[in-house]
Amino acid sequence: MITAGLALAALAAQAGGSPASAPTPNARPATAAPSTAALRALRDGARIDVNRASAGDLELLPGVGPTLAKRIVSHRATHGPFGRAEDLLQVHGIGQRTLERLAPLLEFRAVSPATNQASNIQTTPTVTPK
């Protein structure tokens, strides 16, 4: 419910927002806007792939602001893709409570090391009955 509300609010802001949302002189610069795919995923109850998400996409998650989103993206760029939710504990600012809040909203798709791009290859072997 909360994530759906956040996603809808972000969609409204992306579509033009309201006059009350005009930047103030002391406001921090905004990071990249979340992708439409991430907004739809959260709205529809799907998960966000941490290994493909932009900082703007990650900001849609509860408790993730611009600084933490940038840390996640930076850690991923430096150390490679995340394999599981617990790997996020290596990112400064993510503790056990934050991880518990985020884990149900995240997925971790395999990334090709040669291109650092998400792979469509199925990583779990399929057993075919004989």
Contacts in CASP RR format, 6 or more apart in sequence:
PFRMAT RR
TARGET T0000
AUTHOR 0000-0000-0000
METHOD contacts of the structure
MODEL  1
MITAGLALAALAAQAGGSPASAPTPNARPATAAPSTAALRALRDGARIDV
NRASAGDLELLPGVGPTLAKRIVSHRATHGPFGRAEDLLQVHGIGQRTLE
RLAPLLEFRAVSPATNQASNIQTTPTVTPK
2 62 0 8 1.000
3 42 0 8 1.000
3 45 0 8 1.000
3 60 0 8 1.000
3 61 0 8 1.000
3 62 0 8 1.000
3 105 0 8 1.000
4 42 0 8 1.000
4 43 0 8 1.000
4 45 0 8 1.000
6 42 0 8 1.000
6 60 0 8 1.000
6 62 0 8 1.000
7 39 0 8 1.000
7 40 0 8 1.000
7 42 0 8 1.000
7 43 0 8 1.000
7 60 0 8 1.000
8 43 0 8 1.000
10 34 0 8 1.000
10 39 0 8 1.000
10 60 0 8 1.000
11 39 0 8 1.000
11 43 0 8 1.000
12 18 0 8 1.000
13 21 0 8 1.000
14 33 0 8 1.000
14 34 0 8 1.000
14 36 0 8 1.000
14 39 0 8 1.000
23 30 0 8 1.000
28 66 0 8 1.000
30 66 0 8 1.000
31 55 0 8 1.000
31 56 0 8 1.000
31 59 0 8 1.000
31 66 0 8 1.000
31 69 0 8 1.000
31 70 0 8 1.000
32 54 0 8 1.000
32 55 0 8 1.000
32 56 0 8 1.000
33 56 0 8 1.000
34 54 0 8 1.000
34 56 0 8 1.000
34 57 0 8 1.000
34 59 0 8 1.000
34 60 0 8 1.000
35 54 0 8 1.000
35 56 0 8 1.000
35 57 0 8 1.000
38 48 0 8 1.000
38 53 0 8 1.000
38 54 0 8 1.000
38 56 0 8 1.000
38 57 0 8 1.000
38 60 0 8 1.000
39 60 0 8 1.000
40 46 0 8 1.000
41 47 0 8 1.000
41 48 0 8 1.000
42 48 0 8 1.000
42 60 0 8 1.000
42 105 0 8 1.000
47 104 0 8 1.000
47 105 0 8 1.000
47 106 0 8 1.000
47 107 0 8 1.000
48 57 0 8 1.000
48 58 0 8 1.000
48 60 0 8 1.000
48 61 0 8 1.000
48 105 0 8 1.000
48 106 0 8 1.000
48 107 0 8 1.000
49 106 0 8 1.000
49 107 0 8 1.000
49 108 0 8 1.000
49 109 0 8 1.000
49 118 0 8 1.000
50 58 0 8 1.000
50 72 0 8 1.000
50 76 0 8 1.000
50 82 0 8 1.000
50 88 0 8 1.000
50 106 0 8 1.000
50 107 0 8 1.000
50 108 0 8 1.000
51 76 0 8 1.000
51 81 0 8 1.000
51 82 0 8 1.000
51 83 0 8 1.000
51 108 0 8 1.000
51 109 0 8 1.000
51 111 0 8 1.000
51 118 0 8 1.000
52 109 0 8 1.000
52 118 0 8 1.000
53 73 0 8 1.000
54 73 0 8 1.000
55 66 0 8 1.000
55 69 0 8 1.000
55 70 0 8 1.000
55 72 0 8 1.000
55 73 0 8 1.000
56 69 0 8 1.000
58 64 0 8 1.000
58 65 0 8 1.000
58 68 0 8 1.000
58 69 0 8 1.000
58 72 0 8 1.000
58 73 0 8 1.000
59 65 0 8 1.000
59 66 0 8 1.000
59 69 0 8 1.000
61 102 0 8 1.000
61 105 0 8 1.000
61 106 0 8 1.000
62 101 0 8 1.000
62 102 0 8 1.000
62 105 0 8 1.000
63 98 0 8 1.000
63 101 0 8 1.000
64 72 0 8 1.000
64 102 0 8 1.000
68 91 0 8 1.000
68 93 0 8 1.000
68 94 0 8 1.000
71 91 0 8 1.000
71 92 0 8 1.000
71 93 0 8 1.000
72 88 0 8 1.000
72 91 0 8 1.000
72 94 0 8 1.000
75 90 0 8 1.000
75 91 0 8 1.000
76 82 0 8 1.000
79 90 0 8 1.000
80 111 0 8 1.000
80 116 0 8 1.000
81 108 0 8 1.000
81 110 0 8 1.000
81 111 0 8 1.000
81 116 0 8 1.000
82 88 0 8 1.000
82 108 0 8 1.000
83 108 0 8 1.000
84 108 0 8 1.000
85 99 0 8 1.000
85 102 0 8 1.000
85 103 0 8 1.000
85 106 0 8 1.000
85 108 0 8 1.000
86 99 0 8 1.000
87 108 0 8 1.000
88 94 0 8 1.000
88 99 0 8 1.000
88 102 0 8 1.000
88 106 0 8 1.000
89 95 0 8 1.000
89 96 0 8 1.000
89 99 0 8 1.000
94 102 0 8 1.000
109 118 0 8 1.000
109 119 0 8 1.000
110 118 0 8 1.000
110 119 0 8 1.000
110 121 0 8 1.000
110 123 0 8 1.000
111 117 0 8 1.000
111 118 0 8 1.000
111 119 0 8 1.000
112 118 0 8 1.000
112 119 0 8 1.000
END
